[in-house]
């Protein structure tokens, strides 16, 4: 986990962005 410390900020941002995008896409697909 120490190796991930340096990329914590970037990784977190990317994961959150992908996670949110996936949720939005899933919601749109479900509605559509």
PDB file of N, H, CA, C and O in Angstrom:
ATOM      1  N   UNK A   1       0.837  -1.208   0.000  1.00  0.00           N
ATOM      2  CA  UNK A   1       0.000   0.000   0.000  1.00  0.00           C
ATOM      3  C   UNK A   1       0.869   1.253   0.000  1.00  0.00           C
ATOM      4  O   UNK A   1       0.445   2.309  -0.469  1.00  0.00           O
ATOM      5  N   UNK A   2       2.087   1.132   0.528  1.00  0.00           N
ATOM      6  H   UNK A   2       2.431   0.275   0.909  1.00  0.00           H
ATOM      7  CA  UNK A   2       2.980   2.296   0.572  1.00  0.00           C
ATOM      8  C   UNK A   2       3.297   2.784  -0.834  1.00  0.00           C
ATOM      9  O   UNK A   2       3.464   3.982  -1.063  1.00  0.00           O
ATOM     10  N   UNK A   3       3.378   1.843  -1.777  1.00  0.00           N
ATOM     11  H   UNK A   3       3.242   0.870  -1.591  1.00  0.00           H
ATOM     12  CA  UNK A   3       3.680   2.221  -3.160  1.00  0.00           C
ATOM     13  C   UNK A   3       2.532   3.046  -3.746  1.00  0.00           C
ATOM     14  O   UNK A   3       2.748   3.905  -4.600  1.00  0.00           O
ATOM     15  N   UNK A   4       1.324   2.777  -3.281  1.00  0.00           N
ATOM     16  H   UNK A   4       1.149   2.078  -2.587  1.00  0.00           H
ATOM     17  CA  UNK A   4       0.163   3.486  -3.804  1.00  0.00           C
ATOM     18  C   UNK A   4       0.039   4.880  -3.209  1.00  0.00           C
ATOM     19  O   UNK A   4      -0.703   5.717  -3.725  1.00  0.00           O
ATOM     20  N   UNK A   5       0.766   5.132  -2.121  1.00  0.00           N
ATOM     21  H   UNK A   5       1.368   4.452  -1.702  1.00  0.00           H
ATOM     22  CA  UNK A   5       0.668   6.429  -1.440  1.00  0.00           C
ATOM     23  C   UNK A   5       0.954   7.580  -2.393  1.00  0.00           C
ATOM     24  O   UNK A   5       0.256   8.595  -2.375  1.00  0.00           O
ATOM     25  N   UNK A   6       1.976   7.425  -3.225  1.00  0.00           N
ATOM     26  H   UNK A   6       2.543   6.601  -3.240  1.00  0.00           H
ATOM     27  CA  UNK A   6       2.344   8.497  -4.155  1.00  0.00           C
ATOM     28  C   UNK A   6       1.235   8.763  -5.167  1.00  0.00           C
ATOM     29  O   UNK A   6       1.050   9.898  -5.607  1.00  0.00           O
ATOM     30  N   UNK A   7       0.509   7.731  -5.530  1.00  0.00           N
ATOM     31  H   UNK A   7       0.660   6.809  -5.173  1.00  0.00           H
ATOM     32  CA  UNK A   7      -0.551   7.905  -6.533  1.00  0.00           C
ATOM     33  C   UNK A   7      -1.933   7.938  -5.895  1.00  0.00           C
ATOM     34  O   UNK A   7      -2.945   7.762  -6.573  1.00  0.00           O
ATOM     35  N   UNK A   8      -1.966   8.164  -4.593  1.00  0.00           N
ATOM     36  H   UNK A   8      -1.144   8.307  -4.042  1.00  0.00           H
ATOM     37  CA  UNK A   8      -3.252   8.166  -3.889  1.00  0.00           C
ATOM     38  C   UNK A   8      -4.181   9.226  -4.463  1.00  0.00           C
ATOM     39  O   UNK A   8      -5.341   8.942  -4.763  1.00  0.00           O
ATOM     40  N   UNK A   9      -3.677  10.441  -4.614  1.00  0.00           N
ATOM     41  H   UNK A   9      -2.735  10.671  -4.370  1.00  0.00           H
ATOM     42  CA  UNK A   9      -4.512  11.540  -5.109  1.00  0.00           C
ATOM     43  C   UNK A   9      -4.996  11.252  -6.525  1.00  0.00           C
ATOM     44  O   UNK A   9      -6.191  11.342  -6.808  1.00  0.00           O
ATOM     45  N   UNK A  10      -4.071  10.908  -7.409  1.00  0.00           N
ATOM     46  H   UNK A  10      -3.101  10.835  -7.179  1.00  0.00           H
ATOM     47  CA  UNK A  10      -4.429  10.646  -8.803  1.00  0.00           C
ATOM     48  C   UNK A  10      -5.351   9.435  -8.914  1.00  0.00           C
ATOM     49  O   UNK A  10      -6.371   9.477  -9.601  1.00  0.00           O
ATOM     50  N   UNK A  11      -4.976   8.362  -8.231  1.00  0.00           N
ATOM     51  H   UNK A  11      -4.147   8.328  -7.674  1.00  0.00           H
ATOM     52  CA  UNK A  11      -5.784   7.147  -8.294  1.00  0.00           C
ATOM     53  C   UNK A  11      -7.192   7.411  -7.777  1.00  0.00           C
ATOM     54  O   UNK A  11      -8.174   6.998  -8.393  1.00  0.00           O
ATOM     55  N   UNK A  12      -7.285   8.097  -6.654  1.00  0.00           N
ATOM     56  H   UNK A  12      -6.487   8.433  -6.154  1.00  0.00           H
ATOM     57  CA  UNK A  12      -8.593   8.401  -6.069  1.00  0.00           C
ATOM     58  C   UNK A  12      -9.437   9.210  -7.037  1.00  0.00           C
ATOM     59  O   UNK A  12     -10.615   8.915  -7.238  1.00  0.00           O
ATOM     60  N   UNK A  13      -8.843  10.218  -7.631  1.00  0.00           N
ATOM     61  H   UNK A  13      -7.886  10.458  -7.467  1.00  0.00           H
ATOM     62  CA  UNK A  13      -9.574  11.074  -8.572  1.00  0.00           C
ATOM     63  C   UNK A  13     -10.059  10.255  -9.760  1.00  0.00           C
ATOM     64  O   UNK A  13     -11.208  10.379 -10.185  1.00  0.00           O
ATOM     65  N   UNK A  14      -9.177   9.422 -10.290  1.00  0.00           N
ATOM     66  H   UNK A  14      -8.244   9.322  -9.944  1.00  0.00           H
ATOM     67  CA  UNK A  14      -9.543   8.603 -11.451  1.00  0.00           C
ATOM     68  C   UNK A  14     -10.640   7.607 -11.092  1.00  0.00           C
ATOM     69  O   UNK A  14     -11.609   7.442 -11.832  1.00  0.00           O
ATOM     70  N   UNK A  15     -10.477   6.949  -9.953  1.00  0.00           N
ATOM     71  H   UNK A  15      -9.690   7.083  -9.351  1.00  0.00           H
ATOM     72  CA  UNK A  15     -11.480   5.964  -9.519  1.00  0.00           C
ATOM     73  C   UNK A  15     -12.830   6.633  -9.312  1.00  0.00           C
ATOM     74  O   UNK A  15     -13.856   6.118  -9.756  1.00  0.00           O
ATOM     75  N   UNK A  16     -12.834   7.771  -8.643  1.00  0.00           N
ATOM     76  H   UNK A  16     -12.000   8.190  -8.282  1.00  0.00           H
ATOM     77  CA  UNK A  16     -14.096   8.485  -8.394  1.00  0.00           C
ATOM     78  C   UNK A  16     -14.728   8.902  -9.717  1.00  0.00           C
ATOM     79  O   UNK A  16     -15.935   8.758  -9.909  1.00  0.00           O
ATOM     80  N   UNK A  17     -13.913   9.416 -10.622  1.00  0.00           N
ATOM     81  H   UNK A  17     -12.932   9.533 -10.466  1.00  0.00           H
ATOM     82  CA  UNK A  17     -14.431   9.861 -11.917  1.00  0.00           C
ATOM     83  C   UNK A  17     -15.048   8.693 -12.678  1.00  0.00           C
ATOM     84  O   UNK A  17     -16.156   8.800 -13.203  1.00  0.00           O
ATOM     85  N   UNK A  18     -14.327   7.584 -12.733  1.00  0.00           N
ATOM     86  H   UNK A  18     -13.427   7.497 -12.307  1.00  0.00           H
ATOM     87  CA  UNK A  18     -14.823   6.395 -13.439  1.00  0.00           C
ATOM     88  C   UNK A  18     -16.063   5.838 -12.750  1.00  0.00           C
ATOM     89  O   UNK A  18     -17.025   5.444 -13.408  1.00  0.00           O
ATOM     90  N   UNK A  19     -16.032   5.808 -11.413  1.00  0.00           N
ATOM     91  H   UNK A  19     -15.250   6.128 -10.878  1.00  0.00           H
ATOM     92  CA  UNK A  19     -17.161   5.276 -10.651  1.00  0.00           C
ATOM     93  C   UNK A  19     -18.415   6.107 -10.891  1.00  0.00           C
ATOM     94  O   UNK A  19     -19.487   5.570 -11.170  1.00  0.00           O
ATOM     95  N   UNK A  20     -18.265   7.425 -10.781  1.00  0.00           N
ATOM     96  H   UNK A  20     -17.394   7.861 -10.555  1.00  0.00           H
ATOM     97  CA  UNK A  20     -19.414   8.323 -10.993  1.00  0.00           C
ATOM     98  C   UNK A  20     -19.916   8.205 -12.423  1.00  0.00           C
ATOM     99  O   UNK A  20     -21.122   8.136 -12.661  1.00  0.00           O
ATOM    100  N   UNK A  21     -18.988   8.182 -13.376  1.00  0.00           N
ATOM    101  H   UNK A  21     -18.008   8.237 -13.183  1.00  0.00           H
ATOM    102  CA  UNK A  21     -19.371   8.072 -14.787  1.00  0.00           C
ATOM    103  C   UNK A  21     -20.135   6.778 -15.033  1.00  0.00           C
ATOM    104  O   UNK A  21     -21.135   6.761 -15.751  1.00  0.00           O
ATOM    105  N   UNK A  22     -19.659   5.701 -14.433  1.00  0.00           N
ATOM    106  H   UNK A  22     -18.847   5.715 -13.849  1.00  0.00           H
ATOM    107  CA  UNK A  22     -20.318   4.400 -14.603  1.00  0.00           C
ATOM    108  C   UNK A  22     -21.733   4.456 -14.049  1.00  0.00           C
ATOM    109  O   UNK A  22     -22.667   3.944 -14.665  1.00  0.00           O
ATOM    110  N   UNK A  23     -21.890   5.080 -12.881  1.00  0.00           N
ATOM    111  H   UNK A  23     -21.130   5.496 -12.380  1.00  0.00           H
ATOM    112  CA  UNK A  23     -23.218   5.181 -12.267  1.00  0.00           C
ATOM    113  C   UNK A  23     -24.144   6.002 -13.162  1.00  0.00           C
ATOM    114  O   UNK A  23     -25.299   5.635 -13.377  1.00  0.00           O
ATOM    115  N   UNK A  24     -23.630   7.112 -13.679  1.00  0.00           N
ATOM    116  H   UNK A  24     -22.691   7.410 -13.505  1.00  0.00           H
ATOM    117  CA  UNK A  24     -24.448   7.970 -14.548  1.00  0.00           C
ATOM    118  C   UNK A  24     -24.842   7.210 -15.805  1.00  0.00           C
ATOM    119  O   UNK A  24     -25.991   7.285 -16.240  1.00  0.00           O
ATOM    120  N   UNK A  25     -23.899   6.478 -16.394  1.00  0.00           N
ATOM    121  H   UNK A  25     -22.965   6.417 -16.041  1.00  0.00           H
ATOM    122  CA  UNK A  25     -24.184   5.720 -17.617  1.00  0.00           C
ATOM    123  C   UNK A  25     -25.208   4.627 -17.321  1.00  0.00           C
ATOM    124  O   UNK A  25     -26.109   4.381 -18.123  1.00  0.00           O
ATOM    125  N   UNK A  26     -25.068   3.975 -16.175  1.00  0.00           N
ATOM    126  H   UNK A  26     -24.336   4.174 -15.523  1.00  0.00           H
ATOM    127  CA  UNK A  26     -26.004   2.912 -15.808  1.00  0.00           C
ATOM    128  C   UNK A  26     -27.404   3.490 -15.632  1.00  0.00           C
ATOM    129  O   UNK A  26     -28.390   2.891 -16.060  1.00  0.00           O
ATOM    130  N   UNK A  27     -27.483   4.666 -14.994  1.00  0.00           N
ATOM    131  H   UNK A  27     -26.681   5.152 -14.646  1.00  0.00           H
ATOM    132  CA  UNK A  27     -28.787   5.289 -14.769  1.00  0.00           C
ATOM    133  C   UNK A  27     -29.430   5.671 -16.094  1.00  0.00           C
ATOM    134  O   UNK A  27     -30.621   5.441 -16.307  1.00  0.00           O
ATOM    135  N   UNK A  28     -28.624   6.264 -16.993  1.00  0.00           N
ATOM    136  H   UNK A  28     -27.657   6.451 -16.820  1.00  0.00           H
ATOM    137  CA  UNK A  28     -29.147   6.675 -18.300  1.00  0.00           C
ATOM    138  C   UNK A  28     -29.603   5.452 -19.087  1.00  0.00           C
ATOM    139  O   UNK A  28     -30.663   5.477 -19.714  1.00  0.00           O
ATOM    140  N   UNK A  29     -28.819   4.391 -19.059  1.00  0.00           N
ATOM    141  H   UNK A  29     -27.959   4.370 -18.550  1.00  0.00           H
ATOM    142  CA  UNK A  29     -29.167   3.178 -19.800  1.00  0.00           C
ATOM    143  C   UNK A  29     -30.449   2.566 -19.237  1.00  0.00           C
ATOM    144  O   UNK A  29     -31.290   2.072 -19.988  1.00  0.00           O
ATOM    145  N   UNK A  30     -30.592   2.602 -17.915  1.00  0.00           N
ATOM    146  H   UNK A  30     -29.909   3.004 -17.305  1.00  0.00           H
ATOM    147  CA  UNK A  30     -31.776   2.027 -17.280  1.00  0.00           C
ATOM    148  C   UNK A  30     -33.010   2.835 -17.665  1.00  0.00           C
ATOM    149  O   UNK A  30     -34.053   2.271 -17.995  1.00  0.00           O
ATOM    150  N   UNK A  31     -32.881   4.158 -17.620  1.00  0.00           N
ATOM    151  H   UNK A  31     -32.034   4.616 -17.351  1.00  0.00           H
ATOM    152  CA  UNK A  31     -34.015   5.024 -17.966  1.00  0.00           C
ATOM    153  C   UNK A  31     -34.356   4.874 -19.435  1.00  0.00           C
ATOM    154  O   UNK A  31     -35.525   4.790 -19.810  1.00  0.00           O
ATOM    155  N   UNK A  32     -33.324   4.843 -20.260  1.00  0.00           N
ATOM    156  H   UNK A  32     -32.374   4.912 -19.955  1.00  0.00           H
ATOM    157  CA  UNK A  32     -33.552   4.734 -21.700  1.00  0.00           C
ATOM    158  C   UNK A  32     -34.041   3.325 -22.027  1.00  0.00           C
ATOM    159  O   UNK A  32     -34.295   3.015 -23.191  1.00  0.00           O
TER     160      UNK A  32
END
